[in-house]
Amino acid sequence: MTAPASAPDRSPLTPPTAAPARRRRRTTTSRTGWAYASPTAALVLSLFVVPIGIVFFMSGSDWSLLGGNQGTNFPENFTQVLAHRQFWPSVRFTLLYTVIATVLLIGLGLGLALIVQVSSRWSGFLRTAFLLPTALGLASASLLFYALYSPQVGPVSRWLEQLGVTEGVVSILGSPAGALWGTVFLVVWRFAGFYMLLLLVGLQNIPGDVYEAAKLDGAKTWQTFRSITLPLLRPSLALSTIMCVTGSLLAFDQFYILTKGGPDSSTMTVVQLIYNLAFESKRDLGMAAALSVITLLALVAINVFQLRAMRGSSES
């Protein structure tokens, strides 16, 4: 008698239909994931990728506001923008404003976060008071401060006169220094609570055991802050700094409403210059698009530099 043919080796734990079933489940999961992600992908594509592509195309075209596209003129738009009389002054002013606003917002936000971190019966009230200005839109806040700074109806000029800071009622926004610091005060008042909240979340994520161990070792308050709080708060500080620098470099609303770039174009930001080239002085969408491309590339370079700097400091 011949022995019956042996059956093919099969794992007793893996039925023959397990592999196709797993593949079907993976396919179904992949399709479900794409179904959930497709609305967001469509929004990003239509509201971000496509407009950037159009801006890059316009930057190399002779494209006036009323005349439309007149053909390619690359790189004429870029050379005209770089030679524009307000380009470098606007760049210098934007960088100056960015440095001042970033230092004040991060410093004040960290100070407020340290104040409200301590549990007390006033901590809830202080958090609400510091966060309340963030509920007001930037345009609305700019209009409010425009009225407060007005020498005709605003009280600020009269307060400065009573304190002896100025002689008579003066226009705060009428001088370059007054326009800059008046706008900085508005931005700090509006956004300090927001950065306080970001840094407060970082502070609350620091384990309390670390502070207890430092206290047992006899560390002073400043030593604890410098050696424990700041290093462990670095991710929140990095996020806050990147957001603050990016927002300051793209400042538009507050200066457009308060100063219109004046006096004598002394508070003209780069984004204001883009608006000016597109809709006011030149009415040249090609030049405005070229400046937008330059601004975008500069923002990418600055953010990459910040990320690398923060990463290097955290590794060290």
C-alpha positions in Angstrom: 0.0 0.0 0.0 1.2 3.5 -0.8 1.2 6.1 1.9 -1.4 8.9 1.4 0.0 12.2 0.1 1.0 14.4 3.0 -1.0 17.6 3.4 0.9 20.9 3.0 2.4 22.3 6.2 0.1 24.8 7.8 0.6 26.6 11.0 -2.1 25.6 13.5 -2.4 29.2 14.7 -2.7 30.8 11.3 -5.7 29.8 9.1 -5.3 30.0 5.4 -7.6 33.0 5.1 -5.8 35.2 7.7 -3.4 36.9 5.3 -6.0 38.0 2.8 -8.2 39.2 5.7 -5.4 41.3 7.1 -4.8 42.8 3.7 -8.5 43.6 3.4 -8.5 45.2 6.8 -5.4 47.3 5.9 -7.0 48.4 2.7 -10.3 49.4 4.5 -8.3 51.3 7.1 -6.3 53.1 4.5 -9.5 54.1 2.6 -11.1 55.3 5.8 -8.1 57.3 6.7 -8.0 59.0 3.2 -11.7 59.7 3.5 -11.2 61.5 6.8 -8.1 63.4 5.5 -9.4 64.3 2.1 -11.5 67.4 3.2 -8.5 68.9 5.0 -6.2 68.0 2.1 -8.6 69.7 -0.3 -8.7 72.8 1.9 -4.9 73.0 2.2 -4.6 72.5 -1.6 -7.2 75.1 -2.6 -6.4 77.7 0.1 -2.6 77.3 0.5 -0.8 75.4 -2.3 -2.8 76.8 -5.2 -2.5 80.5 -4.0 1.2 80.1 -3.5 1.6 78.7 -7.0 -0.4 81.7 -8.4 1.8 84.1 -6.5 5.0 82.5 -7.8 3.5 82.7 -11.3 2.5 86.4 -10.9 5.9 87.3 -9.5 7.4 86.6 -12.9 4.7 88.3 -14.9 3.9 91.8 -16.0 0.6 91.8 -14.1 -1.1 95.2 -13.3 -4.1 95.5 -11.1 -6.5 96.8 -13.9 -4.7 95.5 -17.0 -4.2 91.9 -16.0 -1.4 89.6 -17.2 0.7 91.1 -20.0 3.2 88.3 -20.3 6.4 87.2 -18.6 9.0 89.7 -17.4 11.2 87.7 -15.0 13.3 88.9 -13.2 12.2 92.5 -13.7 9.7 92.5 -10.8 12.3 91.4 -8.3 14.9 94.0 -9.5 12.3 96.7 -9.3 11.2 95.7 -5.8 14.8 95.6 -4.5 15.4 99.0 -6.0 12.2 100.5 -4.6 12.9 103.5 -2.3 10.8 102.0 0.6 12.0 98.4 0.4 15.1 98.6 2.7 13.5 101.1 5.2 10.5 98.8 5.5 12.8 95.8 6.1 14.7 97.7 8.8 11.6 98.9 10.5 10.0 95.4 10.4 13.1 93.8 11.9 13.2 96.5 14.6 9.6 96.0 15.5 10.0 92.2 15.5 12.9 92.4 18.0 11.1 94.8 20.3 7.8 92.9 20.2 9.3 89.5 20.6 11.4 90.5 23.6 8.6 92.2 25.4 5.9 89.6 24.6 8.0 86.6 25.6 9.5 88.3 28.7 6.1 89.6 29.9 4.3 86.4 29.0 6.8 84.3 31.0 6.5 86.7 34.0 2.7 86.6 33.9 2.8 82.8 33.7 5.1 82.6 36.7 2.7 84.9 38.6 -0.5 83.0 37.9 1.2 79.5 38.2 1.1 79.9 42.0 -2.2 78.7 43.4 -4.0 81.5 45.3 -7.4 82.9 45.6 -6.4 85.6 43.1 -4.9 83.3 40.5 -8.2 82.6 38.7 -9.0 86.4 38.5 -5.6 87.2 37.3 -5.7 84.6 34.5 -9.0 85.9 33.4 -7.8 89.5 33.5 -4.6 88.8 31.5 -6.5 86.6 28.9 -9.4 89.0 28.4 -7.7 91.3 25.8 -7.1 88.2 23.6 -10.8 87.9 23.1 -10.8 91.2 21.2 -9.9 91.1 17.5 -6.7 92.9 16.5 -8.5 95.2 14.1 -11.1 96.1 16.9 -8.3 96.7 19.4 -6.4 98.9 16.9 -9.5 101.0 16.4 -9.9 101.3 20.2 -6.4 102.4 20.7 -6.7 104.8 17.7 -9.4 106.6 19.6 -7.5 106.5 22.9 -4.4 108.0 21.2 -6.5 110.7 19.5 -5.5 114.2 20.7 -9.1 115.4 20.1 -11.2 112.7 22.0 -8.6 110.4 23.5 -7.5 110.6 27.2 -3.9 109.4 26.8 -2.6 112.7 25.5 -4.2 114.6 28.4 -2.8 112.1 30.9 0.7 112.6 29.5 0.3 116.3 29.7 -0.8 116.1 33.4 2.1 113.9 34.2 4.5 116.4 32.7 5.7 114.0 30.0 4.6 116.3 27.2 4.0 120.1 26.9 0.4 120.5 25.9 -1.8 118.0 24.1 0.2 116.3 21.4 -0.5 113.6 18.8 1.1 110.4 20.0 1.0 108.8 16.5 2.4 112.0 15.0 6.1 111.2 15.5 8.0 108.1 14.4 9.0 107.1 18.0 5.4 107.7 19.3 3.9 105.7 16.5 6.2 102.8 17.0 5.9 102.6 20.8 2.2 103.3 20.7 1.7 100.3 18.4 4.0 98.1 20.5 2.0 98.9 23.6 -1.2 97.9 21.7 0.4 94.6 20.6 1.7 93.8 24.1 -1.6 94.5 25.7 -3.4 92.4 23.1 -1.1 89.3 23.0 0.7 89.1 26.3 -2.1 86.9 27.8 -1.9 84.6 24.8 1.8 83.9 25.3 1.2 83.7 29.1 -1.2 80.8 28.4 1.3 79.0 26.1 4.1 79.3 28.7 1.8 78.4 31.6 1.0 75.1 29.9 4.7 74.4 29.7 5.3 75.4 33.3 2.5 73.1 34.5 4.1 70.1 32.6 7.3 70.4 34.7 7.2 67.7 37.4 6.9 69.0 40.9 9.4 66.4 42.1 12.2 68.2 40.3 11.6 71.3 42.3 11.3 69.4 45.6 14.7 67.7 44.9 16.3 71.1 44.1 14.8 72.5 47.3 16.3 69.7 49.3 19.7 70.3 47.7 19.5 73.9 48.9 19.0 75.6 45.5 18.0 79.2 45.6 15.1 80.6 43.6 17.2 82.0 40.8 19.3 78.8 40.6 16.1 76.8 40.3 14.7 79.1 37.6 17.9 79.1 35.6 18.8 75.4 35.9 15.4 73.7 36.0 12.6 76.0 34.8 14.2 77.4 31.7 15.7 74.2 30.3 12.5 72.2 30.8 10.5 75.1 29.4 12.5 75.3 26.2 9.9 73.6 23.9 7.2 76.1 25.0 9.7 79.0 24.6 10.7 77.8 21.1 7.0 77.6 20.0 6.2 81.0 21.5 9.3 82.6 19.9 8.6 81.2 16.4 4.9 82.3 16.6 5.9 85.7 17.9 8.6 86.3 15.3 6.4 85.1 12.4 3.5 87.2 13.5 5.6 90.3 14.0 7.3 90.0 10.6 3.8 89.8 9.0 2.4 92.8 11.0 -0.2 94.7 9.0 -3.5 95.4 10.7 -2.3 97.5 13.6 0.0 99.7 11.6 -2.5 100.1 8.8 -5.2 101.2 11.2 -3.1 103.3 13.6 -0.5 104.9 11.3 -1.1 104.0 7.7 2.7 103.6 7.5 3.3 107.2 8.7 4.5 109.6 9.6 6.6 110.0 6.4 6.5 106.2 5.9 8.5 105.7 9.1 6.3 102.8 10.2 5.9 101.1 6.9 6.2 97.3 7.3 7.0 94.8 4.6 3.4 93.6 4.4 2.2 97.2 4.2 4.5 97.7 1.3 3.1 94.7 -0.5 -0.4 96.2 0.0 0.8 99.6 -1.2 2.4 98.1 -4.4 -0.7 96.1 -5.2 -3.5 98.5 -4.5 -2.3 102.1 -3.9 0.9 103.6 -5.4 2.0 101.2 -8.2 -1.1 99.0 -8.5 1.2 96.4 -9.8 0.3 92.9 -8.7 3.5 91.5 -10.2 5.8 93.6 -8.0 3.6 92.8 -5.0 3.8 89.1 -5.8 7.6 89.4 -6.1 7.9 91.0 -2.7 5.5 88.3 -1.3 7.8 85.6 -2.6 10.9 87.3 -1.1 9.0 87.6 2.3 8.0 83.9 2.1 11.5 82.7 1.5 12.8 85.0 4.3 10.2 83.6 6.7 11.2 80.0 5.8 14.9 80.7 6.3 14.3 82.5 9.6 12.0 79.7 11.0 14.6 77.0 9.9 17.3 79.0 11.7 15.2 79.2 14.8 14.4 75.5 14.8 18.0 74.5 14.4 19.1 77.0 17.1 16.6 75.7 19.6 17.4 72.1 18.7 21.1 72.7 19.1 20.7 74.4 22.5 18.4 71.6 23.7 21.0 68.9 22.7 23.8 70.8 24.3 
